[in-house]
Amino acid sequence: MVSIFIHLMSHPKRSFSATELMQVLDIPKKELRNVQRDMQALVELPGHYVIAENAMKTRTYRAGLSNLDKLSLPDFESNILQFVFLDRIKNIYPGTADLIASLLDRIRKNLPAAKVQKVDVLFQELKSRVVFMGNLPTVDEVEKDKLEVILDSIRTHHEIETDYEASRGGREVRKRIPLMIVLCHNEIYVGCARHGNPEAVYAIKLNRIYKVCKCPEVFVENPRSLNALRKKVRDYSLLDRAAEPELIELSFPKDSRMFIEENPFHHSLKIERRRYDLRVTMKVSPSFQLMQWIFFHLSNGVKMLNPPCLRQRLLEFGENLAKTYRLDFTSKKSKKPKD
């Protein structure tokens, strides 16, 4: 719905049928009914920001731009808290910052003076209560400029040339075929396809790119490349080039359900209540990222059941930990002065 809404607002003088919107936004044909329901929901939004036309023929939709300066907040007290939160997090990802800032500014300008004053007080009181734990994406103005170049190249199907810091050290300058922006664990990646092999896809980190420029060379977007990227995003194999997805089976104590649901690893995760435990299954690649998630849940009593290859990796990792810290502890104990 958000993608459709933004596309309509970006083309205020055009009308689109549901089929045309699906083609532009690369939505599969099987989603037609869902798109039609989304369009009806947008049309029914208070304020008539999306307008339906040609009811007797092929129905089309257009932006109701004339209504955008008449935004209202019927549930002011509850909605304004959400806008405070949006304002606080808007700079986490630069792709949404300008959109959120524009929306908040438009809303503020359309409020009565008394409510504007109340908004200012709420912002001051609550912004300091929305805090971040852990690392956020280090996206400054330089990274934002790089992202804009890459997004423009993706849109116009142009190759990019990157001066990039490789994982094993050293810098490399090379041309790439950019297809997608991938957000994962507060990091921003660029999904690319290799020249000459459309199904060989990979990702590079935005913050490791020293310089990027749009090349004059254009590429033909290959559906096989996009499908390969989406598949690797779905099964978490894009970043560490892990094996094909497998059925992962884990066991948790019954009282751990809340912790699993608060921090699920993948959308395919399912929880089944057994007589003595919770059985958790999902179909993903047995990658190191999955191992990190399992390590996170060690305190919640997780136990790996299948596949055997992942059980073996966890065993080897645990043996290395035990060896390292046992030697360290023994060494310190031997140096302890005698009484």
C-alpha positions as CSV (number, residue, x, y, z in Angstrom):
1,M,0.0,0.0,0.0
2,V,2.8,2.4,0.9
3,S,4.6,1.7,-2.4
4,I,1.4,2.3,-4.4
5,F,0.6,5.5,-2.5
6,I,4.1,6.9,-3.0
7,H,4.0,6.0,-6.7
8,L,0.7,7.8,-7.2
9,M,1.9,10.9,-5.3
10,S,5.1,10.9,-7.5
11,H,3.0,11.0,-10.7
12,P,0.1,13.4,-9.8
13,K,-1.0,14.0,-13.4
14,R,-1.4,10.3,-14.3
15,S,-4.1,7.7,-13.7
16,F,-3.1,4.0,-13.3
17,S,-5.1,0.8,-13.4
18,A,-4.3,-1.9,-10.8
19,T,-2.6,-3.9,-13.5
20,E,-0.4,-1.0,-14.6
21,L,0.6,-0.3,-10.9
22,M,1.5,-4.0,-10.5
23,Q,3.7,-3.9,-13.6
24,V,5.5,-0.7,-12.5
25,L,6.1,-1.9,-9.0
26,D,7.0,-5.5,-10.1
27,I,4.2,-7.1,-8.1
28,P,3.4,-10.7,-9.2
29,K,0.1,-11.3,-11.2
30,K,-1.2,-13.7,-8.5
31,E,-1.4,-10.7,-6.1
32,L,-4.1,-8.9,-8.2
33,R,-6.9,-9.4,-5.6
34,N,-4.7,-8.2,-2.8
35,V,-3.7,-5.1,-4.8
36,Q,-7.4,-4.4,-5.6
37,R,-8.2,-4.6,-1.9
38,D,-5.3,-2.3,-1.1
39,M,-6.5,0.2,-3.7
40,Q,-10.0,0.2,-2.2
41,A,-8.5,0.8,1.2
42,L,-6.5,3.8,-0.1
43,V,-9.6,5.2,-1.8
44,E,-11.6,4.9,1.5
45,L,-9.0,6.7,3.5
46,P,-10.5,9.9,5.1
47,G,-9.4,12.9,3.1
48,H,-9.7,11.4,-0.4
49,Y,-5.9,11.3,-1.1
50,V,-6.4,8.6,-3.7
51,I,-9.3,8.9,-6.1
52,A,-11.0,6.1,-8.2
53,E,-12.2,6.9,-11.7
54,N,-13.9,5.2,-14.6
55,A,-16.2,3.0,-12.5
56,M,-18.0,1.7,-15.6
57,K,-14.9,0.7,-17.5
58,T,-11.4,-0.3,-16.4
59,R,-11.1,1.3,-13.0
60,T,-8.1,3.7,-12.6
61,Y,-6.6,5.5,-9.7
62,R,-4.9,8.9,-9.3
63,A,-3.5,11.1,-6.6
64,G,-5.8,13.6,-5.0
65,L,-3.1,16.2,-4.6
66,S,-5.6,19.0,-4.2
67,N,-6.5,17.4,-0.8
68,L,-3.0,17.1,0.5
69,D,-3.1,20.5,2.1
70,K,-6.2,19.6,4.1
71,L,-4.7,16.9,6.4
72,S,-6.5,16.4,9.7
73,L,-5.9,14.4,12.8
74,P,-9.2,13.1,14.2
75,D,-7.5,11.3,17.1
76,F,-5.0,14.0,17.8
77,E,-4.0,12.8,21.3
78,S,-3.1,9.3,20.3
79,N,-1.8,10.0,16.8
80,I,0.6,12.7,17.8
81,L,2.6,10.3,19.9
82,Q,3.2,8.1,16.8
83,F,4.5,11.2,15.0
84,V,6.9,12.0,17.8
85,F,8.3,8.5,17.4
86,L,8.5,8.8,13.6
87,D,10.4,12.0,14.0
88,R,12.8,10.4,16.4
89,I,13.7,7.5,14.2
90,K,13.4,9.2,10.7
91,N,17.1,9.4,10.2
92,I,17.9,5.7,10.8
93,Y,17.4,5.0,7.0
94,P,18.0,8.0,4.7
95,G,15.5,6.6,2.1
96,T,12.6,7.4,4.4
97,A,13.9,10.5,6.3
98,D,12.8,13.1,3.7
99,L,9.4,11.5,3.3
100,I,8.7,11.4,7.0
101,A,10.1,15.0,7.5
102,S,7.8,16.3,4.7
103,L,4.8,14.5,6.2
104,L,5.4,15.9,9.7
105,D,6.0,19.4,8.4
106,R,2.8,19.3,6.4
107,I,0.8,18.1,9.4
108,R,2.3,20.7,11.7
109,K,1.4,23.5,9.2
110,N,-2.2,22.4,9.0
111,L,-2.8,22.3,12.8
112,P,-4.4,25.1,14.7
113,A,-2.0,27.3,16.7
114,A,-3.1,25.7,20.1
115,K,-2.3,22.2,18.8
116,V,1.0,23.3,17.3
117,Q,2.1,24.5,20.8
118,K,0.9,21.3,22.3
119,V,2.9,19.3,19.7
120,D,6.1,21.3,20.5
121,V,5.7,20.5,24.2
122,L,5.2,16.8,23.5
123,F,8.2,16.6,21.2
124,Q,10.4,18.2,23.8
125,E,9.1,15.8,26.6
126,L,9.1,12.6,24.6
127,K,12.0,12.8,22.2
128,S,14.5,12.3,25.0
129,R,12.6,9.2,26.0
130,V,13.1,7.4,22.6
131,V,16.6,6.1,22.8
132,F,18.6,3.6,20.8
133,M,20.5,0.5,22.1
134,G,23.3,-0.9,20.1
135,N,24.7,0.4,16.9
136,L,22.7,2.4,14.3
137,P,23.7,2.7,10.6
138,T,26.5,5.2,10.4
139,V,24.8,7.1,7.5
140,D,26.1,10.7,7.3
141,E,25.6,13.1,4.4
142,V,28.4,11.4,2.4
143,E,26.7,8.0,2.7
144,K,23.4,9.6,1.8
145,D,24.9,11.0,-1.4
146,K,26.3,7.6,-2.3
147,L,23.0,6.0,-1.7
148,E,21.3,8.5,-4.0
149,V,23.7,7.7,-6.8
150,I,23.1,4.0,-6.4
151,L,19.3,4.4,-6.2
152,D,19.4,6.5,-9.3
153,S,21.5,3.9,-11.1
154,I,19.1,1.1,-10.1
155,R,16.2,3.2,-11.4
156,T,17.8,4.0,-14.8
157,H,19.6,0.6,-15.2
158,H,23.1,2.1,-15.3
159,E,26.2,0.3,-14.0
160,I,28.1,1.9,-11.1
161,E,31.8,2.0,-10.5
162,T,32.9,1.6,-6.9
163,D,36.1,2.2,-5.0
164,Y,35.5,-0.5,-2.3
165,E,37.2,-1.8,0.7
166,A,37.3,-5.6,0.3
167,S,36.6,-8.0,3.2
168,R,40.2,-9.3,3.2
169,G,41.8,-5.8,3.1
170,G,42.8,-3.6,0.3
171,R,40.8,-1.5,-2.1
172,E,39.4,-2.5,-5.4
173,V,37.9,-0.3,-8.2
174,R,35.4,-2.2,-10.3
175,K,32.1,-1.8,-12.2
176,R,29.0,-3.5,-10.8
177,I,25.4,-4.1,-11.8
178,P,23.3,-2.7,-8.9
179,L,19.8,-4.2,-8.5
180,M,18.6,-3.7,-5.0
181,I,19.1,-2.1,-1.6
182,V,19.1,-4.6,1.3
183,L,18.6,-3.5,5.0
184,C,19.8,-6.1,7.5
185,H,20.7,-5.7,11.2
186,N,21.1,-1.9,11.0
187,E,23.4,-2.2,8.0
188,I,22.7,-1.1,4.4
189,Y,23.9,-3.3,1.6
190,V,23.8,-3.0,-2.2
191,G,22.6,-6.2,-4.0
192,C,24.5,-6.8,-7.3
193,A,24.7,-9.3,-10.1
194,R,27.9,-10.5,-11.7
195,H,28.7,-9.7,-15.3
196,G,28.1,-12.7,-17.5
197,N,26.3,-14.8,-14.9
198,P,22.8,-13.4,-14.0
199,E,22.2,-15.8,-11.2
200,A,25.5,-15.1,-9.4
201,V,24.4,-12.3,-7.0
202,Y,26.2,-10.8,-4.1
203,A,26.0,-7.8,-1.7
204,I,28.4,-5.1,-0.7
205,K,28.2,-2.8,2.3
206,L,27.4,0.9,1.7
207,N,29.8,2.1,4.4
208,R,32.7,0.3,2.8
209,I,32.3,2.2,-0.5
210,Y,34.8,5.1,-0.6
211,K,33.5,6.5,-3.9
212,V,30.8,5.6,-6.3
213,C,29.8,7.0,-9.7
214,K,27.2,6.3,-12.3
215,C,28.6,4.7,-15.4
216,P,27.5,5.5,-19.0
217,E,27.0,1.7,-19.6
218,V,23.5,0.5,-19.2
219,F,22.3,-3.1,-18.4
220,V,19.2,-5.0,-19.1
221,E,17.6,-6.0,-15.9
222,N,17.4,-9.8,-15.8
223,P,14.4,-11.3,-13.9
224,R,16.7,-14.3,-13.0
225,S,19.0,-12.0,-11.1
226,L,16.2,-10.3,-9.2
227,N,14.7,-13.7,-8.3
228,A,18.1,-15.0,-7.1
229,L,18.6,-11.9,-5.0
230,R,15.1,-12.1,-3.4
231,K,15.7,-15.8,-2.7
232,K,19.0,-15.1,-0.9
233,V,17.4,-12.3,1.1
234,R,14.5,-14.6,2.1
235,D,16.8,-17.5,3.2
236,Y,19.5,-15.3,4.7
237,S,22.2,-16.7,2.4
238,L,23.1,-13.4,0.7
239,L,25.6,-12.0,3.1
240,D,27.8,-15.0,3.9
241,R,27.2,-17.2,0.8
242,A,26.0,-20.1,2.9
243,A,24.4,-23.3,1.7
244,E,20.9,-23.8,0.4
245,P,18.1,-23.4,2.9
246,E,17.2,-26.4,5.1
247,L,14.6,-27.2,7.6
248,I,15.9,-26.0,11.0
249,E,14.5,-27.7,14.1
250,L,15.1,-26.4,17.6
251,S,13.8,-27.2,21.1
252,F,13.0,-24.5,23.7
253,P,11.6,-24.8,27.3
254,K,7.9,-23.9,27.4
255,D,8.5,-20.7,29.3
256,S,10.7,-19.3,26.5
257,R,7.9,-18.6,24.0
258,M,7.8,-14.9,24.7
259,F,11.5,-14.5,24.1
260,I,11.3,-16.3,20.7
261,E,8.3,-14.2,19.6
262,E,10.0,-11.0,20.6
263,N,13.1,-11.8,18.6
264,P,12.2,-14.1,15.7
265,F,14.9,-15.0,13.2
266,H,12.9,-15.4,10.1
267,H,9.3,-15.0,8.8
268,S,9.0,-18.8,8.3
269,L,9.6,-19.5,12.0
270,K,6.8,-21.6,13.6
271,I,6.3,-22.5,17.2
272,E,4.6,-25.8,18.2
273,R,3.7,-26.6,21.8
274,R,4.7,-30.2,22.7
275,R,4.2,-32.1,25.9
276,Y,7.6,-31.3,27.4
277,D,8.9,-28.4,25.2
278,L,8.4,-26.0,22.4
279,R,9.4,-27.2,18.9
280,V,10.6,-24.3,16.7
281,T,11.0,-24.9,13.0
282,M,12.0,-22.6,10.0
283,K,13.4,-23.0,6.6
284,V,16.6,-21.0,6.2
285,S,20.2,-21.3,5.2
286,P,22.3,-22.8,8.1
287,S,24.4,-19.7,8.1
288,F,26.6,-18.0,10.7
289,Q,23.9,-15.5,11.2
290,L,21.6,-18.3,12.4
291,M,24.3,-19.5,14.7
292,Q,24.5,-16.0,16.2
293,W,20.7,-16.0,16.8
294,I,21.1,-19.4,18.5
295,F,23.9,-18.1,20.7
296,F,21.6,-15.2,21.7
297,H,19.0,-17.7,22.9
298,L,21.5,-19.9,24.9
299,S,20.3,-18.3,28.1
300,N,16.7,-19.2,27.0
301,G,17.5,-22.9,26.9
302,V,17.7,-23.4,23.1
303,K,18.8,-26.8,21.9
304,M,19.7,-27.6,18.2
305,L,18.0,-30.7,16.9
306,N,18.4,-30.6,13.1
307,P,20.2,-30.5,10.7
308,P,23.2,-32.5,11.9
309,C,25.7,-30.3,10.0
310,L,24.6,-27.3,12.2
311,R,24.8,-29.4,15.4
312,Q,28.4,-30.3,14.4
313,R,29.3,-26.7,13.8
314,L,27.9,-25.7,17.2
315,L,29.8,-28.5,18.9
316,E,33.0,-27.5,17.2
317,F,32.5,-23.9,18.2
318,G,31.8,-24.8,21.8
319,E,34.9,-27.0,21.9
320,N,37.0,-24.2,20.7
321,L,35.5,-21.8,23.3
322,A,36.2,-24.4,26.0
323,K,39.7,-25.0,24.9
324,T,40.5,-21.3,24.6
325,Y,39.2,-20.3,28.0
326,R,40.3,-23.5,29.8
327,L,43.9,-22.8,28.7
328,D,43.5,-19.1,29.7
329,F,42.2,-20.1,33.1
330,T,44.8,-22.8,33.7
331,S,47.6,-20.4,32.7
332,K,46.4,-17.7,35.2
333,K,46.0,-20.3,37.9
334,S,49.6,-21.6,37.4
335,K,51.0,-18.1,37.8
336,K,49.3,-17.6,41.2
337,P,52.0,-17.2,43.8
338,K,52.3,-19.9,46.4
339,D,51.6,-19.1,50.1
